[in-house]
Amino acid sequence: MDKLDWKILEVIDWDARLPINQIAKKVKSNKDVVAYRIKKLQDAKIIKRYFPVLDMFKLGYHTLRLYLDLEELDEKEEQKIVDFLDRELNLGIIFRMDYPYRYGFVIWLKSIYDMEKIILKVKRNLGSTLIKYQHTIFSTFRQYPKDYLFNKKYHDKQLSLEPTEEEHYDDQDFLILKELAENARCSTVQISQKLKIPQTTVSNKIKALEKKKFILGYRADIDFIKLGFTNYFLEIYLDTNDNLNEIESWADAHPNVVWLQKIIGTCDIEIEVEVKGREELEKLLNELRHKFKNIRKIIFWSQEYKKLTFLP
């Protein structure tokens, strides 16, 4: 990858629906060259897909997560479980963990009580393969650009999902959001043809959904592993949470932080980081411990995303 590839990645990471000619303008290159480079990045699976960031609270959904601890399985057996999770449960986010569980997933449900049905379905399908599980409810779900890839010193942007009241949207809005969730770069013409809705209606509805903040932004799913980085998940436990806002502010600025979650249950705050390896991780952990003396414990593990989308 050369400088132009990195510039394109930087733009598309946080503004994935931007037209090619506008990307070309931002990176100061020819639109045909940019289109070719993006295709190469897609073919190399460095850009895996494009997705919208949706305010699931406004759409009337709760965000829940389930961790699964499993018996030792071979690669084919694990893939069967991933296929089941994706096909039967229609999950938005699936990830593999190295500790203390094996798999985790995030699901959006209209009622938190529907989680019981999901757990029963998982137990029936996995049987004795399932050793234990843990589920939690998200109250805050925040993400940041991959600024560490572009040698930035701090974040200056974020997208945050916070609890809010459900707002009105119609069936056409929902269908359009589903198409964007499949591919955030699909054109209004493509959506119009598939849904048999006039293109002007599609275009106007997308603009309205953006204005009303149902759509918070559009992102590229960049394969950080291919670029030499590892994702680590940090569970942070505090003596007192008097300075929780300060820890959030630290995460809001740190270029290696990619997600922040506040949940109901378990730890005080969760942070995901992407770093070159354990040495860089330890440096980051030491920075956290030195800066915030009330940290009692940080539990961490590496994880790999198998699926990442909103409104599957």
C-alpha positions as CSV (number, residue, x, y, z in Angstrom):
1,M,0.0,0.0,0.0
2,D,1.2,3.5,-0.9
3,K,0.3,7.0,0.5
4,L,-2.7,7.2,-1.8
5,D,-4.2,4.0,-0.5
6,W,-3.8,5.2,3.1
7,K,-5.4,8.5,2.2
8,I,-8.4,6.7,0.6
9,L,-8.8,4.4,3.6
10,E,-8.7,7.4,6.0
11,V,-11.6,9.1,4.1
12,I,-13.7,6.0,3.6
13,D,-13.2,4.7,7.1
14,W,-15.5,7.5,8.4
15,D,-17.4,8.6,5.3
16,A,-18.1,5.4,3.4
17,R,-21.0,6.7,1.3
18,L,-19.0,9.6,-0.1
19,P,-19.2,9.6,-4.0
20,I,-15.9,8.7,-5.8
21,N,-15.5,12.2,-7.2
22,Q,-15.6,13.7,-3.7
23,I,-13.2,11.1,-2.4
24,A,-10.9,11.9,-5.3
25,K,-11.1,15.6,-4.4
26,K,-10.3,15.0,-0.7
27,V,-7.2,12.8,-1.6
28,K,-6.2,15.1,-4.5
29,S,-6.3,12.4,-7.2
30,N,-8.2,11.4,-10.3
31,K,-11.6,9.8,-9.8
32,D,-10.7,6.9,-12.1
33,V,-7.5,6.2,-10.2
34,V,-9.5,6.4,-6.9
35,A,-12.2,4.0,-8.2
36,Y,-9.4,1.5,-9.3
37,R,-7.6,1.8,-5.9
38,I,-10.8,1.2,-3.9
39,K,-11.6,-1.9,-6.0
40,K,-8.1,-3.2,-5.3
41,L,-8.5,-2.7,-1.6
42,Q,-11.8,-4.5,-1.8
43,D,-10.3,-7.4,-3.8
44,A,-7.5,-7.7,-1.3
45,K,-10.3,-7.8,1.5
46,I,-8.7,-4.9,3.2
47,I,-12.0,-3.2,2.8
48,K,-14.5,-6.0,3.6
49,R,-17.8,-4.1,3.3
50,Y,-19.6,-0.8,4.0
51,F,-22.2,-0.3,6.7
52,P,-24.3,2.6,8.1
53,V,-24.1,3.5,11.8
54,L,-27.8,3.5,12.9
55,D,-29.3,4.9,16.1
56,M,-30.9,1.6,17.2
57,F,-32.6,3.3,20.2
58,K,-34.5,5.7,17.9
59,L,-35.5,2.7,15.9
60,G,-37.0,1.2,19.0
61,Y,-34.3,-1.5,19.7
62,H,-32.4,-2.5,22.8
63,T,-28.7,-3.6,22.3
64,L,-27.8,-6.8,24.1
65,R,-24.7,-9.1,24.1
66,L,-24.3,-12.8,24.8
67,Y,-21.0,-14.5,25.5
68,L,-20.7,-18.2,24.9
69,D,-18.0,-20.5,26.4
70,L,-17.7,-23.7,24.3
71,E,-15.9,-27.1,24.4
72,E,-12.8,-27.4,22.3
73,L,-13.8,-27.6,18.6
74,D,-12.1,-27.9,15.3
75,E,-12.3,-25.2,12.6
76,K,-15.2,-26.9,10.8
77,E,-17.2,-27.3,14.0
78,E,-16.6,-23.7,14.9
79,Q,-17.7,-22.5,11.5
80,K,-21.0,-24.4,11.8
81,I,-21.7,-22.5,15.0
82,V,-20.9,-19.2,13.3
83,D,-23.2,-20.1,10.4
84,F,-26.0,-21.0,12.9
85,L,-25.6,-17.7,14.8
86,D,-25.6,-15.7,11.5
87,R,-28.4,-17.7,9.7
88,E,-30.8,-18.6,12.5
89,L,-30.4,-15.6,14.9
90,N,-29.7,-12.9,12.3
91,L,-27.1,-11.2,14.4
92,G,-25.5,-7.8,13.8
93,I,-22.1,-8.5,15.3
94,I,-20.3,-11.8,15.8
95,F,-16.8,-12.1,17.3
96,R,-14.4,-14.8,18.4
97,M,-12.6,-14.3,21.7
98,D,-9.4,-16.0,23.1
99,Y,-10.5,-15.6,26.7
100,P,-12.6,-16.0,28.9
101,Y,-15.3,-17.1,26.5
102,R,-15.1,-18.4,22.9
103,Y,-17.7,-16.4,21.0
104,G,-19.8,-13.3,21.6
105,F,-22.5,-11.7,19.7
106,V,-24.5,-8.4,19.7
107,I,-28.2,-8.5,18.9
108,W,-30.9,-5.8,18.7
109,L,-34.3,-6.7,20.1
110,K,-37.5,-4.7,20.4
111,S,-38.0,-6.2,23.9
112,I,-35.3,-7.2,26.3
113,Y,-37.4,-10.2,27.3
114,D,-37.0,-11.7,23.8
115,M,-33.4,-12.5,24.9
116,E,-34.8,-15.5,26.8
117,K,-36.0,-17.0,23.5
118,I,-32.6,-16.3,21.9
119,I,-30.8,-18.1,24.8
120,L,-33.1,-21.1,24.6
121,K,-32.5,-21.4,20.9
122,V,-28.7,-21.2,21.4
123,K,-28.9,-23.9,24.2
124,R,-31.0,-26.2,22.0
125,N,-28.7,-25.9,19.1
126,L,-25.4,-26.1,20.9
127,G,-26.4,-28.7,23.5
128,S,-23.5,-30.0,25.6
129,T,-21.0,-28.0,23.4
130,L,-22.1,-24.9,25.4
131,I,-20.4,-24.8,28.8
132,K,-21.6,-21.4,30.1
133,Y,-22.9,-18.1,28.9
134,Q,-23.3,-14.5,30.0
135,H,-25.6,-11.7,28.8
136,T,-25.6,-8.0,29.3
137,I,-27.5,-4.9,28.2
138,F,-25.8,-1.9,26.6
139,S,-26.5,1.6,27.8
140,T,-23.9,3.4,25.7
141,F,-22.3,2.2,22.4
142,R,-19.7,4.5,21.0
143,Q,-17.3,4.1,18.1
144,Y,-14.3,6.1,16.8
145,P,-12.3,6.3,13.6
146,K,-9.3,4.1,13.1
147,D,-7.0,7.1,13.6
148,Y,-4.1,5.0,14.7
149,L,-3.8,3.8,11.1
150,F,-3.2,7.3,9.9
151,N,-0.7,8.4,12.5
152,K,-3.1,10.8,14.2
153,K,-2.3,11.8,17.8
154,Y,-5.9,11.9,19.0
155,H,-9.6,11.5,17.9
156,D,-11.6,14.5,16.9
157,K,-14.7,12.5,15.9
158,Q,-17.0,9.9,17.4
159,L,-20.4,8.3,16.9
160,S,-22.4,7.5,20.0
161,L,-25.6,5.6,20.6
162,E,-27.2,6.7,23.9
163,P,-30.7,5.7,25.3
164,T,-33.4,7.8,23.7
165,E,-37.1,7.6,22.9
166,E,-38.2,5.7,19.8
167,E,-39.2,8.0,16.9
168,H,-41.6,7.4,14.1
169,Y,-40.4,5.8,10.8
170,D,-42.4,4.0,8.2
171,D,-42.0,0.6,6.3
172,Q,-40.2,2.2,3.4
173,D,-37.7,3.9,5.7
174,F,-37.0,0.5,7.3
175,L,-36.6,-1.3,4.0
176,I,-34.2,1.4,2.8
177,L,-32.2,1.1,6.0
178,K,-32.0,-2.7,5.5
179,E,-30.6,-2.2,2.0
180,L,-28.0,0.3,3.3
181,A,-27.1,-2.1,6.1
182,E,-26.3,-4.7,3.4
183,N,-24.1,-2.2,1.5
184,A,-23.8,1.4,2.5
185,R,-22.4,2.4,-0.9
186,C,-25.3,1.0,-2.9
187,S,-26.8,3.8,-5.1
188,T,-30.3,5.2,-4.8
189,V,-30.9,3.7,-8.3
190,Q,-30.0,0.2,-7.1
191,I,-32.2,0.6,-4.0
192,S,-35.1,2.0,-6.1
193,Q,-34.9,-0.9,-8.5
194,K,-34.8,-3.6,-5.8
195,L,-37.6,-2.1,-3.6
196,K,-39.6,-0.8,-6.6
197,I,-39.8,2.7,-5.0
198,P,-39.1,5.9,-7.1
199,Q,-35.5,7.0,-6.9
200,T,-36.5,10.5,-5.8
201,T,-38.4,8.9,-2.9
202,V,-35.4,6.8,-1.9
203,S,-33.1,9.9,-2.1
204,N,-35.4,12.1,-0.1
205,K,-35.9,9.4,2.6
206,I,-32.2,8.8,3.0
207,K,-31.7,12.6,3.4
208,A,-34.5,12.7,6.0
209,L,-33.2,9.7,7.9
210,E,-29.8,11.4,8.0
211,K,-31.3,14.7,9.2
212,K,-33.3,13.1,11.9
213,K,-30.2,11.2,13.0
214,F,-31.6,7.7,12.4
215,I,-28.4,7.4,10.3
216,L,-25.5,8.7,12.2
217,G,-22.8,8.0,9.6
218,Y,-21.4,5.4,7.2
219,R,-18.2,3.4,7.7
220,A,-16.0,0.9,6.0
221,D,-15.2,-2.4,7.7
222,I,-11.4,-2.4,7.4
223,D,-9.5,-5.6,8.1
224,F,-7.1,-4.3,10.7
225,I,-5.6,-7.8,11.0
226,K,-4.3,-7.7,7.4
227,L,-2.7,-4.4,8.3
228,G,-0.8,-5.9,11.2
229,F,-3.0,-5.0,14.1
230,T,-4.8,-6.9,16.8
231,N,-8.1,-6.0,18.6
232,Y,-8.1,-6.2,22.4
233,F,-11.1,-5.9,24.6
234,L,-10.6,-4.3,28.0
235,E,-13.0,-4.7,30.9
236,I,-12.2,-2.0,33.5
237,Y,-13.2,-2.3,37.1
238,L,-13.0,0.7,39.4
239,D,-12.8,1.3,43.2
240,T,-15.1,4.3,42.7
241,N,-16.6,5.6,39.5
242,D,-16.3,9.3,40.5
243,N,-13.9,9.9,37.5
244,L,-15.8,7.7,35.0
245,N,-16.3,10.8,32.8
246,E,-12.5,11.4,32.8
247,I,-11.8,7.8,31.6
248,E,-14.4,8.3,28.9
249,S,-12.7,11.5,27.9
250,W,-9.4,9.6,27.7
251,A,-11.0,7.0,25.4
252,D,-12.7,9.8,23.3
253,A,-9.2,11.1,22.5
254,H,-6.9,8.1,22.3
255,P,-6.2,7.1,18.6
256,N,-6.0,3.4,19.3
257,V,-9.5,3.2,21.0
258,V,-12.1,2.0,18.5
259,W,-15.1,1.2,20.7
260,L,-16.4,2.2,24.1
261,Q,-19.3,0.5,25.9
262,K,-21.1,1.2,29.1
263,I,-23.3,-1.8,30.2
264,I,-25.7,-2.9,32.8
265,G,-23.8,-5.5,34.8
266,T,-20.2,-6.8,35.2
267,C,-17.6,-4.0,34.9
268,D,-17.7,-0.2,35.1
269,I,-16.6,0.5,31.5
270,E,-15.5,-1.5,28.4
271,I,-13.0,-0.2,25.8
272,E,-11.7,-1.8,22.6
273,V,-8.3,-1.0,21.2
274,E,-6.4,-2.0,18.2
275,V,-2.6,-2.1,18.5
276,K,0.4,-3.7,16.9
277,G,0.8,-6.4,19.6
278,R,1.2,-7.1,23.3
279,E,4.1,-4.7,23.8
280,E,2.0,-1.8,22.5
281,L,-1.0,-3.1,24.5
282,E,1.0,-3.1,27.8
283,K,2.2,0.4,27.1
284,L,-1.5,1.5,26.7
285,L,-2.5,-0.4,29.9
286,N,0.3,1.2,31.9
287,E,-0.8,4.6,30.7
288,L,-4.4,3.9,31.9
289,R,-3.2,2.6,35.3
290,H,-0.9,5.5,35.8
291,K,-3.5,8.1,34.9
292,F,-6.4,6.6,36.8
293,K,-5.3,5.4,40.2
294,N,-8.7,4.0,41.2
295,I,-8.6,1.2,38.6
296,R,-8.8,-2.0,40.5
297,K,-8.4,-4.4,37.7
298,I,-8.3,-4.6,33.9
299,I,-9.3,-7.9,32.3
300,F,-8.3,-8.1,28.6
301,W,-8.4,-10.5,25.7
302,S,-8.0,-10.4,21.9
303,Q,-10.9,-10.9,19.6
304,E,-11.7,-11.2,15.9
305,Y,-14.8,-9.9,14.3
306,K,-16.7,-12.5,12.1
307,K,-19.5,-10.1,11.2
308,L,-20.2,-6.4,11.8
309,T,-23.3,-4.6,10.6
310,F,-26.4,-2.7,11.9
311,L,-29.9,-3.9,11.3
312,P,-29.1,-7.3,9.8
